[in-house]
């Protein structure tokens, strides 16, 4: 199976053009000015509050996923037998 | 104060570089690295929009996404090690079977 580099470059260029045109052609209704006094709000504190109040179920599920992936990676990398 | 569109353009560029790498490289480790590049461009978009809408939900989602990317990379490298142990090759285009 050969790799067609110009075709891949063309596809990636097309994808980039589509994404950039879509990003530049949209008027995002966000705030235009960020709050310039970051001393009164702590980012990490807010993220911690949000994780342990609103997103506590995804946090627990993610802990289970990480544990399962760790066990699976150890099982795969250890190989079959030959201890 | 950087405009939002700069973040979006950088993320699009990162995603395109990762996509080109996935489509052109044959080495499995390089392919996993390019997949991580694409995931990180998506995280950059999440954090940029979270900052520009003055909320924190996007940053929390980016934290979850980074943790999932770590798990995925660990499992992917473990699978690559198993493949290398079985077939003595990492070139993903030469693996024509899922047989034992």
N, CA and C atoms of all chains as a GROMACS GRO file, in nm:
protein
  549
    1UNK      N    1   0.084  -0.120   0.000
    1UNK     CA    2   0.000   0.000   0.000
    1UNK      C    3   0.088   0.124   0.000
    2UNK      N    4   0.081   0.198  -0.107
    2UNK     CA    5   0.162   0.319  -0.117
    2UNK      C    6   0.090   0.437  -0.052
    3UNK      N    7   0.170   0.535  -0.021
    3UNK     CA    8   0.115   0.658   0.037
    3UNK      C    9   0.127   0.768  -0.068
    4UNK      N   10   0.014   0.827  -0.099
    4UNK     CA   11   0.012   0.932  -0.200
    4UNK      C   12   0.023   1.067  -0.130
    5UNK      N   13   0.146   1.117  -0.124
    5UNK     CA   14   0.167   1.240  -0.048
    5UNK      C   15   0.100   1.364  -0.108
    6UNK      N   16   0.106   1.386  -0.241
    6UNK     CA   17   0.037   1.505  -0.293
    6UNK      C   18  -0.113   1.500  -0.274
    7UNK      N   19  -0.171   1.382  -0.286
    7UNK     CA   20  -0.316   1.371  -0.264
    7UNK      C   21  -0.350   1.401  -0.119
    8UNK      N   22  -0.266   1.351  -0.028
    8UNK     CA   23  -0.289   1.380   0.114
    8UNK      C   24  -0.275   1.529   0.142
    9UNK      N   25  -0.174   1.590   0.078
    9UNK     CA   26  -0.155   1.734   0.099
    9UNK      C   27  -0.273   1.813   0.044
   10UNK      N   28  -0.326   1.767  -0.070
   10UNK     CA   29  -0.441   1.836  -0.129
   10UNK      C   30  -0.563   1.824  -0.039
   11UNK      N   31  -0.584   1.705   0.015
   11UNK     CA   32  -0.699   1.684   0.104
   11UNK      C   33  -0.687   1.769   0.229
   12UNK      N   34  -0.564   1.774   0.285
   12UNK     CA   35  -0.543   1.853   0.406
   12UNK      C   36  -0.559   2.002   0.377
   13UNK      N   37  -0.512   2.045   0.260
   13UNK     CA   38  -0.527   2.186   0.222
   13UNK      C   39  -0.674   2.223   0.206
   14UNK      N   40  -0.751   2.132   0.147
   14UNK     CA   41  -0.895   2.155   0.131
   14UNK      C   42  -0.964   2.164   0.267
   15UNK      N   43  -0.926   2.073   0.356
   15UNK     CA   44  -0.984   2.074   0.490
   15UNK      C   45  -0.951   2.204   0.563
   16UNK      N   46  -0.823   2.246   0.552
   16UNK     CA   47  -0.782   2.370   0.618
   16UNK      C   48  -0.857   2.490   0.562
   17UNK      N   49  -0.875   2.491   0.429
   17UNK     CA   50  -0.948   2.602   0.368
   17UNK      C   51  -1.091   2.606   0.417
   18UNK      N   52  -1.155   2.490   0.425
   18UNK     CA   53  -1.294   2.486   0.471
   18UNK      C   54  -1.304   2.534   0.616
   19UNK      N   55  -1.213   2.486   0.701
   19UNK     CA   56  -1.221   2.523   0.843
   19UNK      C   57  -1.191   2.671   0.863
   20UNK      N   58  -1.091   2.723   0.791
   20UNK     CA   59  -1.054   2.863   0.810
   20UNK      C   60  -1.163   2.955   0.756
   21UNK      N   61  -1.222   2.918   0.642
   21UNK     CA   62  -1.331   3.001   0.588
   21UNK      C   63  -1.451   2.998   0.682
   22UNK      N   64  -1.478   2.880   0.737
   22UNK     CA   65  -1.588   2.872   0.832
   22UNK      C   66  -1.563   2.950   0.959
   23UNK      N   67  -1.437   2.950   1.005
   23UNK     CA   68  -1.405   3.022   1.129
   23UNK      C   69  -1.405   3.173   1.106
   24UNK      N   70  -1.355   3.216   0.990
   24UNK     CA   71  -1.347   3.360   0.966
   24UNK      C   72  -1.480   3.417   0.921
   25UNK      N   73  -1.568   3.332   0.867
   25UNK     CA   74  -1.694   3.383   0.816
   25UNK      C   75  -1.805   3.386   0.918
   26UNK      N   76  -1.776   3.341   1.039
   26UNK     CA   77  -1.878   3.338   1.142
   26UNK      C   78  -1.856   3.454   1.238
   27UNK      N   79  -1.964   3.519   1.274
   27UNK     CA   80  -1.955   3.625   1.374
   27UNK      C   81  -1.983   3.563   1.511
   28UNK      N   82  -1.878   3.540   1.586
   28UNK     CA   83  -1.893   3.476   1.716
   28UNK      C   84  -1.946   3.578   1.815
   29UNK      N   85  -2.058   3.542   1.879
   29UNK     CA   86  -2.114   3.635   1.977
   29UNK      C   87  -2.054   3.607   2.115
   30UNK      N   88  -1.926   3.637   2.128
   30UNK     CA   89  -1.859   3.621   2.256
   30UNK      C   90  -1.837   3.759   2.316
   31UNK      N   91  -1.781   3.759   2.436
   31UNK     CA   92  -1.749   3.888   2.495
   31UNK      C   93  -1.626   3.945   2.423
   32UNK      N   94  -1.628   4.072   2.396
   32UNK     CA   95  -1.518   4.131   2.319
   32UNK      C   96  -1.401   4.166   2.408
   33UNK      N   97  -1.427   4.190   2.536
   33UNK     CA   98  -1.320   4.228   2.627
   33UNK      C   99  -1.319   4.133   2.745
   34UNK      N  100  -1.207   4.066   2.762
   34UNK     CA  101  -1.194   3.982   2.879
   34UNK      C  102  -1.178   4.067   3.004
   35UNK      N  103  -1.220   4.017   3.118
   35UNK     CA  104  -1.197   4.093   3.241
   35UNK      C  105  -1.047   4.106   3.269
   36UNK      N  106  -1.002   4.228   3.273
   36UNK     CA  107  -0.858   4.254   3.279
   36UNK      C  108  -0.803   4.255   3.420
   37UNK      N  109  -0.885   4.222   3.518
   37UNK     CA  110  -0.834   4.213   3.655
   37UNK      C  111  -0.848   4.069   3.702
   38UNK      N  112  -0.749   3.987   3.674
   38UNK     CA  113  -0.762   3.846   3.710
   38UNK      C  114  -0.735   3.818   3.857
   39UNK      N  115  -0.712   3.922   3.935
   39UNK     CA  116  -0.681   3.899   4.076
   39UNK      C  117  -0.805   3.861   4.155
   40UNK      N  118  -0.922   3.905   4.108
   40UNK     CA  119  -1.042   3.884   4.189
   40UNK      C  120  -1.108   3.751   4.157
   41UNK      N  121  -1.061   3.679   4.055
   41UNK     CA  122  -1.121   3.549   4.027
   41UNK      C  123  -1.010   3.449   3.999
   42UNK      N  124  -1.014   3.341   4.074
   42UNK     CA  125  -0.914   3.237   4.056
   42UNK      C  126  -0.968   3.130   3.962
   43UNK      N  127  -0.890   3.102   3.862
   43UNK     CA  128  -0.934   3.005   3.763
   43UNK      C  129  -0.939   2.865   3.819
   44UNK      N  130  -0.834   2.830   3.894
   44UNK     CA  131  -0.823   2.694   3.944
   44UNK      C  132  -0.931   2.666   4.048
   45UNK      N  133  -0.958   2.767   4.129
   45UNK     CA  134  -1.064   2.751   4.228
   45UNK      C  135  -1.199   2.730   4.160
   46UNK      N  136  -1.226   2.807   4.056
   46UNK     CA  137  -1.352   2.791   3.984
   46UNK      C  138  -1.363   2.656   3.917
   47UNK      N  139  -1.252   2.610   3.858
   47UNK     CA  140  -1.255   2.480   3.792
   47UNK      C  141  -1.278   2.369   3.894
   48UNK      N  142  -1.212   2.379   4.011
   48UNK     CA  143  -1.233   2.279   4.114
   48UNK      C  144  -1.376   2.277   4.165
   49UNK      N  145  -1.433   2.396   4.186
   49UNK     CA  146  -1.573   2.403   4.229
   49UNK      C  147  -1.664   2.341   4.125
   50UNK      N  148  -1.636   2.369   3.998
   50UNK     CA  149  -1.722   2.318   3.891
   50UNK      C  150  -1.709   2.166   3.878
   51UNK      N  151  -1.587   2.115   3.895
   51UNK     CA  152  -1.568   1.970   3.884
   51UNK      C  153  -1.641   1.898   3.996
   52UNK      N  154  -1.636   1.953   4.118
   52UNK     CA  155  -1.694   1.879   4.229
   52UNK      C  156  -1.838   1.916   4.257
   53UNK      N  157  -1.898   2.002   4.177
   53UNK     CA  158  -2.042   2.026   4.194
   53UNK      C  159  -2.120   1.982   4.071
   54UNK      N  160  -2.085   2.039   3.954
   54UNK     CA  161  -2.168   2.014   3.837
   54UNK      C  162  -2.121   1.892   3.758
   55UNK      N  163  -1.988   1.871   3.758
   55UNK     CA  164  -1.933   1.765   3.675
   55UNK      C  165  -1.878   1.651   3.760
   56UNK      N  166  -1.949   1.617   3.867
   56UNK     CA  167  -1.893   1.514   3.955
   56UNK      C  168  -1.913   1.375   3.894
   57UNK      N  169  -2.022   1.353   3.821
   57UNK     CA  170  -2.043   1.223   3.758
   57UNK      C  171  -1.943   1.196   3.645
   58UNK      N  172  -1.915   1.291   3.555
   58UNK     CA  173  -1.808   1.265   3.458
   58UNK      C  174  -1.672   1.246   3.522
   59UNK      N  175  -1.649   1.309   3.637
   59UNK     CA  176  -1.522   1.292   3.707
   59UNK      C  177  -1.506   1.148   3.755
   60UNK      N  178  -1.615   1.094   3.814
   60UNK     CA  179  -1.610   0.956   3.862
   60UNK      C  180  -1.595   0.859   3.746
   61UNK      N  181  -1.670   0.882   3.639
   61UNK     CA  182  -1.662   0.794   3.523
   61UNK      C  183  -1.522   0.798   3.462
   62UNK      N  184  -1.462   0.917   3.462
   62UNK     CA  185  -1.328   0.931   3.408
   62UNK      C  186  -1.225   0.860   3.495
   63UNK      N  187  -1.249   0.859   3.626
   63UNK     CA  188  -1.156   0.784   3.712
   63UNK      C  189  -1.162   0.635   3.681
   64UNK      N  190  -1.284   0.584   3.656
   64UNK     CA  191  -1.298   0.442   3.621
   64UNK      C  192  -1.232   0.414   3.487
   65UNK      N  193  -1.248   0.505   3.393
   65UNK     CA  194  -1.188   0.487   3.261
   65UNK      C  195  -1.036   0.485   3.270
   66UNK      N  196  -0.979   0.575   3.350
   66UNK     CA  197  -0.834   0.579   3.366
   66UNK      C  198  -0.783   0.451   3.432
   67UNK      N  199  -0.856   0.402   3.531
   67UNK     CA  200  -0.813   0.278   3.597
   67UNK      C  201  -0.818   0.161   3.500
   68UNK      N  202  -0.925   0.155   3.420
   68UNK     CA  203  -0.938   0.045   3.324
   68UNK      C  204  -0.830   0.053   3.218
   69UNK      N  205  -0.798   0.174   3.172
   69UNK     CA  206  -0.695   0.186   3.069
   69UNK      C  207  -0.557   0.152   3.125
   70UNK      N  208  -0.535   0.186   3.252
   70UNK     CA  209  -0.407   0.152   3.315
   70UNK      C  210  -0.391   0.002   3.327
   71UNK      N  211  -0.497  -0.066   3.374
   71UNK     CA  212  -0.491  -0.211   3.386
   71UNK      C  213  -0.473  -0.276   3.250
   72UNK      N  214  -0.546  -0.227   3.151
   72UNK     CA  215  -0.535  -0.284   3.018
   72UNK      C  216  -0.399  -0.261   2.956
   73UNK      N  217  -0.341  -0.143   2.978
   73UNK     CA  218  -0.208  -0.115   2.923
   73UNK      C  219  -0.104  -0.203   2.988
   74UNK      N  220  -0.116  -0.225   3.119
   74UNK     CA  221  -0.020  -0.313   3.187
   74UNK      C  222  -0.036  -0.456   3.136
   75UNK      N  223  -0.161  -0.500   3.118
   75UNK     CA  224  -0.184  -0.636   3.071
   75UNK      C  225  -0.131  -0.654   2.929
   76UNK      N  226  -0.149  -0.553   2.843
   76UNK     CA  227  -0.101  -0.565   2.706
   76UNK      C  228   0.050  -0.558   2.699
   77UNK      N  229   0.110  -0.470   2.777
   77UNK     CA  230   0.254  -0.449   2.764
   77UNK      C  231   0.334  -0.557   2.835
   78UNK      N  232   0.273  -0.628   2.929
   78UNK     CA  233   0.347  -0.729   3.003
   78UNK      C  234   0.369  -0.853   2.917
   79UNK      N  235   0.279  -0.880   2.826
   79UNK     CA  236   0.296  -0.994   2.739
   79UNK      C  237   0.234  -1.118   2.795
   80UNK      N  238   0.252  -1.226   2.722
   80UNK     CA  239   0.189  -1.352   2.760
   80UNK      C  240   0.288  -1.435   2.841
   81UNK      N  241   0.262  -1.449   2.968
   81UNK     CA  242   0.343  -1.538   3.051
   81UNK      C  243   0.485  -1.488   3.069
   82UNK      N  244   0.579  -1.576   3.058
   82UNK     CA  245   0.725  -1.560   3.077
   82UNK      C  246   0.760  -1.465   3.191
   83UNK      N  247   0.705  -1.498   3.308
   83UNK     CA  248   0.737  -1.414   3.423
   83UNK      C  249   0.880  -1.441   3.470
   84UNK      N  250  -0.450   4.139   2.462
   84UNK     CA  251  -0.582   4.087   2.425
   84UNK      C  252  -0.577   4.034   2.283
   85UNK      N  253  -0.564   3.907   2.270
   85UNK     CA  254  -0.556   3.843   2.139
   85UNK      C  255  -0.697   3.813   2.091
   86UNK      N  256  -0.729   3.843   1.965
   86UNK     CA  257  -0.863   3.811   1.916
   86UNK      C  258  -0.886   3.661   1.909
   87UNK      N  259  -1.014   3.626   1.910
   87UNK     CA  260  -1.051   3.485   1.914
   87UNK      C  261  -1.010   3.413   1.786
   88UNK      N  262  -1.011   3.484   1.675
   88UNK     CA  263  -0.989   3.420   1.547
   88UNK      C  264  -0.845   3.371   1.533
   89UNK      N  265  -0.754   3.432   1.609
   89UNK     CA  266  -0.615   3.383   1.604
   89UNK      C  267  -0.605   3.244   1.666
   90UNK      N  268  -0.678   3.227   1.778
   90UNK     CA  269  -0.679   3.094   1.839
   90UNK      C  270  -0.740   2.991   1.745
   91UNK      N  271  -0.848   3.031   1.678
   91UNK     CA  272  -0.914   2.936   1.588
   91UNK      C  273  -0.824   2.902   1.471
   92UNK      N  274  -0.752   3.001   1.418
   92UNK     CA  275  -0.661   2.973   1.307
   92UNK      C  276  -0.546   2.884   1.349
   93UNK      N  277  -0.492   2.907   1.468
   93UNK     CA  278  -0.383   2.821   1.517
   93UNK      C  279  -0.431   2.678   1.538
   94UNK      N  280  -0.554   2.665   1.591
   94UNK     CA  281  -0.607   2.530   1.613
   94UNK      C  282  -0.632   2.460   1.481
   95UNK      N  283  -0.680   2.535   1.380
   95UNK     CA  284  -0.700   2.473   1.249
   95UNK      C  285  -0.568   2.430   1.188
   96UNK      N  286  -0.464   2.512   1.205
   96UNK     CA  287  -0.332   2.476   1.153
   96UNK      C  288  -0.277   2.351   1.222
   97UNK      N  289  -0.292   2.345   1.355
   97UNK     CA  290  -0.245   2.228   1.430
   97UNK      C  291  -0.320   2.102   1.386
   98UNK      N  292  -0.452   2.116   1.370
   98UNK     CA  293  -0.531   1.999   1.330
   98UNK      C  294  -0.491   1.954   1.190
   99UNK      N  295  -0.460   2.050   1.102
   99UNK     CA  296  -0.422   2.012   0.967
   99UNK      C  297  -0.286   1.943   0.965
  100UNK      N  298  -0.193   1.991   1.047
  100UNK     CA  299  -0.062   1.926   1.055
  100UNK      C  300  -0.077   1.783   1.106
  101UNK      N  301  -0.162   1.766   1.208
  101UNK     CA  302  -0.185   1.632   1.261
  101UNK      C  303  -0.251   1.540   1.160
  102UNK      N  304  -0.345   1.595   1.084
  102UNK     CA  305  -0.414   1.515   0.982
  102UNK      C  306  -0.318   1.473   0.872
  103UNK      N  307  -0.230   1.565   0.830
  103UNK     CA  308  -0.132   1.532   0.728
  103UNK      C  309  -0.037   1.424   0.778
  104UNK      N  310   0.002   1.435   0.905
  104UNK     CA  311   0.091   1.333   0.960
  104UNK      C  312   0.025   1.198   0.968
  105UNK      N  313  -0.104   1.194   1.005
  105UNK     CA  314  -0.174   1.066   1.013
  105UNK      C  315  -0.187   1.004   0.875
  106UNK      N  316  -0.208   1.091   0.774
  106UNK     CA  317  -0.229   1.034   0.642
  106UNK      C  318  -0.099   0.996   0.572
  107UNK      N  319   0.015   1.052   0.613
  107UNK     CA  320   0.137   1.024   0.538
  107UNK      C  321   0.237   0.935   0.610
  108UNK      N  322   0.231   0.928   0.742
  108UNK     CA  323   0.333   0.849   0.809
  108UNK      C  324   0.288   0.705   0.822
  109UNK      N  325   0.386   0.616   0.818
  109UNK     CA  326   0.357   0.474   0.831
  109UNK      C  327   0.393   0.422   0.969
  110UNK      N  328   0.475   0.496   1.040
  110UNK     CA  329   0.518   0.450   1.172
  110UNK      C  330   0.405   0.471   1.274
  111UNK      N  331   0.382   0.370   1.356
  111UNK     CA  332   0.270   0.377   1.448
  111UNK      C  333   0.288   0.481   1.557
  112UNK      N  334   0.412   0.496   1.604
  112UNK     CA  335   0.437   0.593   1.710
  112UNK      C  336   0.417   0.735   1.659
  113UNK      N  337   0.464   0.760   1.537
  113UNK     CA  338   0.442   0.892   1.478
  113UNK      C  339   0.294   0.919   1.457
  114UNK      N  340   0.220   0.815   1.420
  114UNK     CA  341   0.077   0.834   1.398
  114UNK      C  342   0.006   0.868   1.529
  115UNK      N  343   0.046   0.802   1.637
  115UNK     CA  344  -0.015   0.832   1.767
  115UNK      C  345   0.021   0.975   1.811
  116UNK      N  346   0.144   1.017   1.779
  116UNK     CA  347   0.182   1.155   1.814
  116UNK      C  348   0.100   1.256   1.735
  117UNK      N  349   0.071   1.226   1.609
  117UNK     CA  350  -0.011   1.318   1.530
  117UNK      C  351  -0.156   1.319   1.579
  118UNK      N  352  -0.204   1.204   1.627
  118UNK     CA  353  -0.339   1.201   1.684
  118UNK      C  354  -0.344   1.288   1.810
  119UNK      N  355  -0.238   1.284   1.890
  119UNK     CA  356  -0.231   1.370   2.008
  119UNK      C  357  -0.229   1.518   1.968
  120UNK      N  358  -0.164   1.549   1.856
  120UNK     CA  359  -0.163   1.687   1.807
  120UNK      C  360  -0.304   1.734   1.773
  121UNK      N  361  -0.382   1.646   1.709
  121UNK     CA  362  -0.519   1.683   1.675
  121UNK      C  363  -0.603   1.701   1.801
  122UNK      N  364  -0.586   1.613   1.897
  122UNK     CA  365  -0.661   1.626   2.022
  122UNK      C  366  -0.627   1.757   2.093
  123UNK      N  367  -0.498   1.795   2.090
  123UNK     CA  368  -0.460   1.918   2.157
  123UNK      C  369  -0.510   2.042   2.084
  124UNK      N  370  -0.527   2.032   1.952
  124UNK     CA  371  -0.587   2.146   1.882
  124UNK      C  372  -0.734   2.162   1.922
  125UNK      N  373  -0.803   2.050   1.940
  125UNK     CA  374  -0.941   2.058   1.987
  125UNK      C  375  -0.947   2.116   2.128
  126UNK      N  376  -0.850   2.081   2.213
  126UNK     CA  377  -0.847   2.138   2.347
  126UNK      C  378  -0.819   2.287   2.345
  127UNK      N  379  -0.736   2.330   2.250
  127UNK     CA  380  -0.708   2.474   2.236
  127UNK      C  381  -0.835   2.549   2.199
  128UNK      N  382  -0.915   2.491   2.109
  128UNK     CA  383  -1.043   2.552   2.076
  128UNK      C  384  -1.134   2.559   2.197
  129UNK      N  385  -1.139   2.451   2.274
  129UNK     CA  386  -1.226   2.450   2.392
  129UNK      C  387  -1.187   2.559   2.490
  130UNK      N  388  -1.057   2.571   2.517
  130UNK     CA  389  -1.013   2.669   2.616
  130UNK      C  390  -1.032   2.812   2.565
  131UNK      N  391  -1.011   2.832   2.434
  131UNK     CA  392  -1.030   2.966   2.379
  131UNK      C  393  -1.177   3.009   2.388
  132UNK      N  394  -1.268   2.919   2.352
  132UNK     CA  395  -1.409   2.956   2.361
  132UNK      C  396  -1.453   2.970   2.505
  133UNK      N  397  -1.396   2.888   2.594
  133UNK     CA  398  -1.431   2.902   2.734
  133UNK      C  399  -1.387   3.036   2.790
  134UNK      N  400  -1.271   3.083   2.744
  134UNK     CA  401  -1.223   3.212   2.792
  134UNK      C  402  -1.304   3.327   2.733
  135UNK      N  403  -1.346   3.311   2.609
  135UNK     CA  404  -1.415   3.422   2.545
  135UNK      C  405  -1.563   3.426   2.571
  136UNK      N  406  -1.620   3.320   2.628
  136UNK     CA  407  -1.758   3.330   2.673
  136UNK      C  408  -1.767   3.357   2.822
  137UNK      N  409  -1.651   3.374   2.888
  137UNK     CA  410  -1.644   3.410   3.029
  137UNK      C  411  -1.708   3.304   3.120
  138UNK      N  412  -1.695   3.179   3.079
  138UNK     CA  413  -1.739   3.069   3.164
  138UNK      C  414  -1.620   2.974   3.183
  139UNK      N  415  -1.642   2.872   3.264
  139UNK     CA  416  -1.534   2.777   3.292
  139UNK      C  417  -1.566   2.635   3.246
  140UNK      N  418  -1.682   2.615   3.183
  140UNK     CA  419  -1.720   2.479   3.146
  140UNK      C  420  -1.628   2.421   3.042
  141UNK      N  421  -1.582   2.504   2.950
  141UNK     CA  422  -1.491   2.455   2.846
  141UNK      C  423  -1.358   2.411   2.901
  142UNK      N  424  -1.310   2.479   3.005
  142UNK     CA  425  -1.182   2.440   3.063
  142UNK      C  426  -1.195   2.308   3.138
  143UNK      N  427  -1.309   2.288   3.205
  143UNK     CA  428  -1.331   2.160   3.273
  143UNK      C  429  -1.338   2.048   3.170
  144UNK      N  430  -1.405   2.075   3.059
  144UNK     CA  431  -1.415   1.975   2.953
  144UNK      C  432  -1.278   1.948   2.892
  145UNK      N  433  -1.195   2.049   2.883
  145UNK     CA  434  -1.059   2.029   2.832
  145UNK      C  435  -0.977   1.943   2.926
  146UNK      N  436  -0.997   1.960   3.057
  146UNK     CA  437  -0.927   1.875   3.154
  146UNK      C  438  -0.968   1.729   3.135
  147UNK      N  439  -1.099   1.705   3.120
  147UNK     CA  440  -1.145   1.569   3.095
  147UNK      C  441  -1.088   1.514   2.965
  148UNK      N  442  -1.083   1.599   2.864
  148UNK     CA  443  -1.033   1.555   2.735
  148UNK      C  444  -0.884   1.520   2.740
  149UNK      N  445  -0.808   1.596   2.820
  149UNK     CA  446  -0.665   1.567   2.834
  149UNK      C  447  -0.646   1.434   2.906
  150UNK      N  448  -0.729   1.408   3.008
  150UNK     CA  449  -0.718   1.281   3.079
  150UNK      C  450  -0.752   1.164   2.988
  151UNK      N  451  -0.856   1.181   2.906
  151UNK     CA  452  -0.893   1.076   2.812
  151UNK      C  453  -0.785   1.055   2.707
  152UNK      N  454  -0.719   1.164   2.665
  152UNK     CA  455  -0.611   1.152   2.568
  152UNK      C  456  -0.493   1.076   2.628
  153UNK      N  457  -0.469   1.096   2.756
  153UNK     CA  458  -0.361   1.023   2.823
  153UNK      C  459  -0.392   0.874   2.827
  154UNK      N  460  -0.518   0.841   2.862
  154UNK     CA  461  -0.557   0.700   2.866
  154UNK      C  462  -0.546   0.636   2.729
  155UNK      N  463  -0.590   0.710   2.628
  155UNK     CA  464  -0.587   0.657   2.492
  155UNK      C  465  -0.445   0.637   2.444
  156UNK      N  466  -0.355   0.729   2.479
  156UNK     CA  467  -0.215   0.714   2.438
  156UNK      C  468  -0.152   0.595   2.507
  157UNK      N  469  -0.186   0.573   2.636
  157UNK     CA  470  -0.129   0.459   2.707
  157UNK      C  471  -0.173   0.328   2.643
  158UNK      N  472  -0.303   0.316   2.614
  158UNK     CA  473  -0.353   0.193   2.553
  158UNK      C  474  -0.296   0.177   2.412
  159UNK      N  475  -0.284   0.288   2.338
  159UNK     CA  476  -0.230   0.279   2.203
  159UNK      C  477  -0.086   0.233   2.200
  160UNK      N  478  -0.004   0.286   2.292
  160UNK     CA  479   0.135   0.241   2.294
  160UNK      C  480   0.147   0.097   2.343
  161UNK      N  481   0.057   0.057   2.432
  161UNK     CA  482   0.059  -0.083   2.475
  161UNK      C  483   0.023  -0.176   2.361
  162UNK      N  484  -0.076  -0.136   2.279
  162UNK     CA  485  -0.113  -0.217   2.163
  162UNK      C  486   0.001  -0.222   2.063
  163UNK      N  487   0.070  -0.108   2.045
  163UNK     CA  488   0.185  -0.108   1.954
  163UNK      C  489   0.296  -0.200   2.004
  164UNK      N  490   0.318  -0.201   2.135
  164UNK     CA  491   0.421  -0.292   2.189
  164UNK      C  492   0.382  -0.437   2.168
  165UNK      N  493   0.252  -0.468   2.184
  165UNK     CA  494   0.208  -0.605   2.160
  165UNK      C  495   0.225  -0.643   2.014
  166UNK      N  496   0.193  -0.550   1.924
  166UNK     CA  497   0.209  -0.576   1.781
  166UNK      C  498   0.356  -0.598   1.747
  167UNK      N  499   0.443  -0.518   1.806
  167UNK     CA  500   0.586  -0.533   1.779
  167UNK      C  501   0.639  -0.665   1.832
  168UNK      N  502   0.582  -0.707   1.946
  168UNK     CA  503   0.628  -0.834   2.001
  168UNK      C  504   0.581  -0.951   1.917
  169UNK      N  505   0.463  -0.936   1.855
  169UNK     CA  506   0.412  -1.048   1.777
  169UNK      C  507   0.469  -1.051   1.636
  170UNK      N  508   0.482  -0.937   1.573
  170UNK     CA  509   0.516  -0.934   1.431
  170UNK      C  510   0.656  -0.878   1.403
  171UNK      N  511   0.723  -0.822   1.503
  171UNK     CA  512   0.854  -0.757   1.485
  171UNK      C  513   0.849  -0.644   1.384
  172UNK      N  514   0.738  -0.574   1.378
  172UNK     CA  515   0.730  -0.457   1.290
  172UNK      C  516   0.633  -0.358   1.348
  173UNK      N  517   0.654  -0.232   1.314
  173UNK     CA  518   0.566  -0.125   1.361
  173UNK      C  519   0.501  -0.057   1.243
  174UNK      N  520   0.554  -0.083   1.122
  174UNK     CA  521   0.497  -0.022   1.002
  174UNK      C  522   0.352  -0.068   0.984
  175UNK      N  523   0.260   0.026   1.002
  175UNK     CA  524   0.120  -0.012   1.011
  175UNK      C  525   0.062  -0.050   0.876
  176UNK      N  526   0.130  -0.015   0.767
  176UNK     CA  527   0.076  -0.053   0.637
  176UNK      C  528   0.111  -0.196   0.600
  177UNK      N  529   0.205  -0.257   0.672
  177UNK     CA  530   0.242  -0.395   0.642
  177UNK      C  531   0.162  -0.494   0.725
  178UNK      N  532   0.083  -0.444   0.820
  178UNK     CA  533   0.003  -0.534   0.903
  178UNK      C  534  -0.127  -0.562   0.829
  179UNK      N  535  -0.133  -0.679   0.765
  179UNK     CA  536  -0.248  -0.707   0.680
  179UNK      C  537  -0.347  -0.800   0.747
  180UNK      N  538  -0.322  -0.835   0.871
  180UNK     CA  539  -0.414  -0.930   0.932
  180UNK      C  540  -0.425  -0.900   1.081
  181UNK      N  541  -0.536  -0.943   1.136
  181UNK     CA  542  -0.554  -0.936   1.280
  181UNK      C  543  -0.537  -1.074   1.341
  182UNK      N  544  -0.477  -1.167   1.266
  182UNK     CA  545  -0.461  -1.301   1.318
  182UNK      C  546  -0.354  -1.302   1.428
  183UNK      N  547  -0.355  -1.408   1.503
  183UNK     CA  548  -0.265  -1.416   1.618
  183UNK      C  549  -0.122  -1.432   1.568
   0.00000   0.00000   0.00000
